[in-house]
Amino acid sequence: MSPLTMFEKDAGQTRHLRHDYIYGRQVTLGASMGFADDTSQTTHTFSYTSGGGSNKLLLVVVDDQYTSAADPTSITYAGAALTKLDGASCGSNNRFSIWYKINPATGTNNLVITTSSNSRVQGVVADFCGVNQTTPLGVDTATAASSASSISTDISSVGTDLIFDGVGSRTVLTFTAGADQVALAATQSTSVCSACASIKLPSITGTTTMAWSCSISSANLEQFTVAIKVA
């Protein structure tokens, strides 16, 4: 599905056409996939087919639950290591983190998440083309909400950015994306936690809001938001 088709579905066609017309270049989504593994183990392997195009970037948000409450020790795609952008606690014995890889392999390859002790993991992987290969991302913003039913972040953005965010919880629940956001996968849940991600075109005001609501009234939520920079 093309980015334009997705934004048409999300009633954002006018905003997408404005973006193309004014800026003439853009970051576009190649592919995306949700993943979840409820088996408590140290190595979690998922097959993922990335899209084509040039100037590629791979992004992964992962929620993992285990007693040592630490981020994964490594994530690889096609054997190449990803870099952790940020990580934070998301409830008891739970961590939520965001990772990236510049110029990832294309085609079908294994995404491998390794943890230091047995864990359950879930999250979203997505790849993009038309991304700046020197400075692919802006500064990420981390937001936490305790005993909440929603979470949101305002992030500074420019017209050529594409805004990406991920949200995680220690609780099994369903996330609903905010206005004009395109969810990249259905909520991925194990028996203990949940995760989702979305993209959105930047606001013309210079500040873009990424928001989520969830299906329960009191959850510990964590959100990472970052601007993907155009090539």
C-alpha positions as a Markdown table, in Angstrom:
| # | Residue | x | y | z |
|---|---|---|---|---|
| 1 | Met | 0.0 | 0.0 | 0.0 |
| 2 | Ser | 1.4 | 3.4 | -1.0 |
| 3 | Pro | 1.8 | 6.2 | 1.6 |
| 4 | Leu | -0.8 | 8.2 | -0.4 |
| 5 | Thr | -3.3 | 5.4 | -0.2 |
| 6 | Met | -2.8 | 5.1 | 3.5 |
| 7 | Phe | -3.3 | 8.8 | 4.1 |
| 8 | Glu | -6.4 | 8.8 | 1.9 |
| 9 | Lys | -7.8 | 6.0 | 4.1 |
| 10 | Asp | -7.1 | 8.2 | 7.1 |
| 11 | Ala | -8.8 | 11.2 | 5.5 |
| 12 | Gly | -5.5 | 13.1 | 5.1 |
| 13 | Gln | -5.3 | 13.3 | 1.3 |
| 14 | Thr | -5.3 | 17.1 | 1.3 |
| 15 | Arg | -2.5 | 17.3 | 3.8 |
| 16 | His | -0.4 | 14.7 | 1.8 |
| 17 | Leu | -0.9 | 16.5 | -1.5 |
| 18 | Arg | 0.0 | 19.9 | 0.2 |
| 19 | His | 3.2 | 18.3 | 1.5 |
| 20 | Asp | 4.2 | 17.0 | -2.0 |
| 21 | Tyr | 3.4 | 20.2 | -3.7 |
| 22 | Ile | 5.2 | 22.5 | -1.3 |
| 23 | Tyr | 8.3 | 20.5 | -0.5 |
| 24 | Gly | 8.7 | 18.3 | -3.6 |
| 25 | Arg | 10.5 | 15.5 | -1.7 |
| 26 | Gln | 9.4 | 13.3 | 1.2 |
| 27 | Val | 10.2 | 10.4 | 3.4 |
| 28 | Thr | 8.0 | 7.4 | 2.4 |
| 29 | Leu | 7.0 | 4.2 | 4.1 |
| 30 | Gly | 8.4 | 1.0 | 2.6 |
| 31 | Ala | 6.7 | -1.6 | 4.7 |
| 32 | Ser | 5.8 | -2.3 | 8.3 |
| 33 | Met | 4.9 | -5.3 | 10.5 |
| 34 | Gly | 3.8 | -6.0 | 14.1 |
| 35 | Phe | 5.5 | -8.8 | 16.0 |
| 36 | Ala | 4.9 | -10.6 | 19.3 |
| 37 | Asp | 6.5 | -13.6 | 21.0 |
| 38 | Asp | 4.9 | -14.9 | 24.2 |
| 39 | Thr | 7.6 | -17.5 | 24.7 |
| 40 | Ser | 9.9 | -16.6 | 27.6 |
| 41 | Gln | 13.3 | -16.9 | 26.1 |
| 42 | Thr | 16.5 | -14.9 | 25.3 |
| 43 | Thr | 16.4 | -14.9 | 21.5 |
| 44 | His | 13.3 | -13.9 | 19.5 |
| 45 | Thr | 13.4 | -14.2 | 15.7 |
| 46 | Phe | 10.9 | -12.7 | 13.3 |
| 47 | Ser | 11.0 | -12.8 | 9.5 |
| 48 | Tyr | 10.5 | -9.3 | 8.0 |
| 49 | Thr | 10.3 | -8.2 | 4.3 |
| 50 | Ser | 11.5 | -4.6 | 3.9 |
| 51 | Gly | 10.5 | -2.4 | 1.0 |
| 52 | Gly | 12.6 | -1.2 | -1.9 |
| 53 | Gly | 13.9 | 2.3 | -2.7 |
| 54 | Ser | 17.0 | 4.2 | -1.8 |
| 55 | Asn | 18.3 | 6.1 | 1.2 |
| 56 | Lys | 16.7 | 3.6 | 3.6 |
| 57 | Leu | 16.1 | 3.6 | 7.3 |
| 58 | Leu | 14.8 | 0.8 | 9.6 |
| 59 | Leu | 13.0 | 1.6 | 12.8 |
| 60 | Val | 12.0 | -0.8 | 15.6 |
| 61 | Val | 10.0 | -0.2 | 18.8 |
| 62 | Val | 10.0 | -3.1 | 21.2 |
| 63 | Asp | 8.3 | -3.7 | 24.5 |
| 64 | Asp | 9.9 | -6.5 | 26.6 |
| 65 | Gln | 9.0 | -7.9 | 30.0 |
| 66 | Tyr | 11.3 | -9.9 | 32.3 |
| 67 | Thr | 12.6 | -9.7 | 35.8 |
| 68 | Ser | 15.8 | -7.8 | 35.2 |
| 69 | Ala | 13.9 | -4.9 | 33.5 |
| 70 | Ala | 16.6 | -4.0 | 31.0 |
| 71 | Asp | 16.5 | -3.1 | 27.3 |
| 72 | Pro | 17.4 | -5.8 | 24.8 |
| 73 | Thr | 21.2 | -6.5 | 24.6 |
| 74 | Ser | 21.0 | -6.3 | 20.8 |
| 75 | Ile | 18.7 | -6.2 | 17.8 |
| 76 | Thr | 19.9 | -7.2 | 14.4 |
| 77 | Tyr | 18.4 | -7.3 | 10.9 |
| 78 | Ala | 20.0 | -9.5 | 8.3 |
| 79 | Gly | 22.8 | -9.9 | 10.7 |
| 80 | Ala | 23.6 | -6.2 | 11.0 |
| 81 | Ala | 23.3 | -4.5 | 14.3 |
| 82 | Leu | 20.7 | -1.7 | 15.0 |
| 83 | Thr | 21.5 | 1.2 | 17.3 |
| 84 | Lys | 19.4 | 2.0 | 20.3 |
| 85 | Leu | 18.0 | 5.5 | 20.2 |
| 86 | Asp | 16.2 | 5.5 | 23.6 |
| 87 | Gly | 14.8 | 3.3 | 26.3 |
| 88 | Ala | 12.6 | 3.7 | 29.4 |
| 89 | Ser | 10.7 | 1.8 | 32.0 |
| 90 | Cys | 7.1 | 1.0 | 31.3 |
| 91 | Gly | 5.7 | -0.5 | 34.4 |
| 92 | Ser | 7.1 | -3.1 | 36.8 |
| 93 | Asn | 9.7 | -5.4 | 35.2 |
| 94 | Asn | 9.1 | -3.9 | 31.8 |
| 95 | Arg | 11.1 | -1.8 | 29.3 |
| 96 | Phe | 10.2 | 0.0 | 26.1 |
| 97 | Ser | 12.9 | 1.0 | 23.6 |
| 98 | Ile | 13.4 | 2.4 | 20.1 |
| 99 | Trp | 16.1 | 1.2 | 17.7 |
| 100 | Tyr | 17.3 | 2.2 | 14.1 |
| 101 | Lys | 19.5 | 1.1 | 11.3 |
| 102 | Ile | 20.7 | 3.3 | 8.4 |
| 103 | Asn | 20.8 | 1.7 | 5.0 |
| 104 | Pro | 19.3 | -1.7 | 6.0 |
| 105 | Ala | 19.2 | -4.8 | 3.8 |
| 106 | Thr | 16.2 | -5.1 | 1.5 |
| 107 | Gly | 14.0 | -8.1 | 0.9 |
| 108 | Thr | 13.2 | -10.8 | 3.4 |
| 109 | Asn | 15.5 | -11.2 | 6.4 |
| 110 | Asn | 15.5 | -12.1 | 10.1 |
| 111 | Leu | 14.9 | -9.5 | 12.8 |
| 112 | Val | 16.6 | -10.9 | 15.9 |
| 113 | Ile | 16.0 | -9.5 | 19.4 |
| 114 | Thr | 18.3 | -10.7 | 22.1 |
| 115 | Thr | 17.8 | -10.1 | 25.8 |
| 116 | Ser | 20.0 | -10.9 | 28.8 |
| 117 | Ser | 17.4 | -13.1 | 30.5 |
| 118 | Asn | 14.2 | -14.9 | 29.5 |
| 119 | Ser | 11.6 | -12.4 | 28.2 |
| 120 | Arg | 8.4 | -11.9 | 26.2 |
| 121 | Val | 8.6 | -9.3 | 23.5 |
| 122 | Gln | 6.3 | -7.4 | 21.1 |
| 123 | Gly | 6.6 | -4.3 | 18.9 |
| 124 | Val | 6.6 | -2.9 | 15.4 |
| 125 | Val | 9.2 | -2.8 | 12.7 |
| 126 | Ala | 9.0 | -0.4 | 9.8 |
| 127 | Asp | 11.3 | 0.8 | 7.0 |
| 128 | Phe | 11.4 | 4.1 | 5.1 |
| 129 | Cys | 13.1 | 5.5 | 2.0 |
| 130 | Gly | 14.1 | 9.0 | 1.0 |
| 131 | Val | 15.8 | 9.4 | 4.4 |
| 132 | Asn | 18.9 | 11.5 | 5.2 |
| 133 | Gln | 21.7 | 9.0 | 5.6 |
| 134 | Thr | 23.9 | 11.3 | 7.7 |
| 135 | Thr | 21.3 | 12.6 | 10.1 |
| 136 | Pro | 18.3 | 10.3 | 9.7 |
| 137 | Leu | 16.5 | 11.3 | 12.9 |
| 138 | Gly | 15.9 | 14.4 | 15.0 |
| 139 | Val | 16.1 | 14.3 | 18.8 |
| 140 | Asp | 13.5 | 11.9 | 20.2 |
| 141 | Thr | 11.0 | 12.8 | 22.9 |
| 142 | Ala | 10.1 | 10.4 | 25.6 |
| 143 | Thr | 6.8 | 10.7 | 27.4 |
| 144 | Ala | 5.4 | 8.6 | 30.3 |
| 145 | Ala | 1.9 | 8.4 | 31.8 |
| 146 | Ser | 0.9 | 6.5 | 34.9 |
| 147 | Ser | -2.5 | 5.1 | 35.7 |
| 148 | Ala | -3.7 | 6.7 | 32.4 |
| 149 | Ser | -6.0 | 5.9 | 29.5 |
| 150 | Ser | -4.2 | 8.2 | 27.0 |
| 151 | Ile | -0.8 | 9.7 | 26.2 |
| 152 | Ser | 0.4 | 12.4 | 23.8 |
| 153 | Thr | 3.6 | 14.2 | 22.8 |
| 154 | Asp | 4.2 | 17.5 | 21.0 |
| 155 | Ile | 7.3 | 17.5 | 18.9 |
| 156 | Ser | 9.0 | 20.3 | 16.9 |
| 157 | Ser | 8.9 | 19.5 | 13.2 |
| 158 | Val | 9.6 | 21.0 | 9.7 |
| 159 | Gly | 7.7 | 20.4 | 6.5 |
| 160 | Thr | 10.0 | 17.8 | 5.0 |
| 161 | Asp | 9.9 | 15.5 | 8.1 |
| 162 | Leu | 7.8 | 12.4 | 8.6 |
| 163 | Ile | 6.9 | 11.9 | 12.3 |
| 164 | Phe | 7.2 | 8.5 | 13.8 |
| 165 | Asp | 6.1 | 7.3 | 17.2 |
| 166 | Gly | 5.8 | 4.2 | 19.3 |
| 167 | Val | 3.7 | 3.5 | 22.4 |
| 168 | Gly | 4.0 | 0.6 | 24.9 |
| 169 | Ser | 2.4 | -0.6 | 28.1 |
| 170 | Arg | 3.0 | -3.2 | 30.8 |
| 171 | Thr | -0.7 | -4.1 | 30.4 |
| 172 | Val | -2.5 | -6.2 | 27.7 |
| 173 | Leu | -4.7 | -3.6 | 25.9 |
| 174 | Thr | -5.7 | -2.1 | 22.6 |
| 175 | Phe | -4.3 | 1.2 | 21.4 |
| 176 | Thr | -6.1 | 3.7 | 19.2 |
| 177 | Ala | -4.1 | 6.3 | 17.2 |
| 178 | Gly | -4.9 | 10.0 | 17.3 |
| 179 | Ala | -6.1 | 12.3 | 14.6 |
| 180 | Asp | -4.3 | 12.0 | 11.2 |
| 181 | Gln | -1.9 | 9.3 | 12.5 |
| 182 | Val | -1.6 | 6.1 | 10.5 |
| 183 | Ala | -1.1 | 3.1 | 12.7 |
| 184 | Leu | 1.6 | 0.9 | 11.2 |
| 185 | Ala | 0.3 | -2.3 | 12.7 |
| 186 | Ala | -2.5 | -3.5 | 14.9 |
| 187 | Thr | -1.6 | -3.5 | 18.6 |
| 188 | Gln | 0.8 | -6.3 | 19.3 |
| 189 | Ser | 0.3 | -8.0 | 22.7 |
| 190 | Thr | 1.8 | -10.9 | 24.6 |
| 191 | Ser | 0.2 | -12.2 | 27.8 |
| 192 | Val | 1.8 | -9.3 | 29.8 |
| 193 | Cys | 2.2 | -6.2 | 27.6 |
| 194 | Ser | 1.4 | -4.3 | 24.4 |
| 195 | Ala | 3.0 | -2.1 | 21.8 |
| 196 | Cys | 2.0 | -0.1 | 18.6 |
| 197 | Ala | 3.5 | 2.6 | 16.3 |
| 198 | Ser | 2.3 | 5.2 | 13.8 |
| 199 | Ile | 3.4 | 7.9 | 11.3 |
| 200 | Lys | 2.0 | 11.4 | 10.6 |
| 201 | Leu | 2.8 | 14.2 | 8.3 |
| 202 | Pro | 4.1 | 17.3 | 10.2 |
| 203 | Ser | 1.9 | 20.2 | 11.1 |
| 204 | Ile | 2.4 | 23.5 | 9.2 |
| 205 | Thr | 2.6 | 25.2 | 12.6 |
| 206 | Gly | 6.0 | 23.6 | 13.4 |
| 207 | Thr | 4.6 | 21.5 | 16.3 |
| 208 | Thr | 3.1 | 18.1 | 15.6 |
| 209 | Thr | 1.0 | 16.2 | 18.2 |
| 210 | Met | 1.2 | 12.4 | 18.4 |
| 211 | Ala | -1.5 | 10.9 | 20.6 |
| 212 | Trp | -2.9 | 7.6 | 21.7 |
| 213 | Ser | -5.8 | 6.3 | 23.7 |
| 214 | Cys | -6.1 | 2.8 | 25.1 |
| 215 | Ser | -8.9 | 0.4 | 25.9 |
| 216 | Ile | -8.5 | 0.5 | 29.7 |
| 217 | Ser | -8.8 | 3.4 | 32.1 |
| 218 | Ser | -5.6 | 2.9 | 34.2 |
| 219 | Ala | -2.4 | 1.8 | 32.5 |
| 220 | Asn | 1.3 | 2.7 | 32.7 |
| 221 | Leu | 2.2 | 4.0 | 29.2 |
| 222 | Glu | 5.4 | 5.0 | 27.5 |
| 223 | Gln | 5.8 | 6.9 | 24.2 |
| 224 | Phe | 8.8 | 7.7 | 22.0 |
| 225 | Thr | 8.3 | 10.3 | 19.2 |
| 226 | Val | 10.9 | 11.3 | 16.6 |
| 227 | Ala | 11.1 | 13.2 | 13.3 |
| 228 | Ile | 12.5 | 11.2 | 10.3 |
| 229 | Lys | 14.7 | 13.6 | 8.2 |
| 230 | Val | 14.4 | 13.7 | 4.4 |
| 231 | Ala | 17.4 | 13.1 | 2.2 |
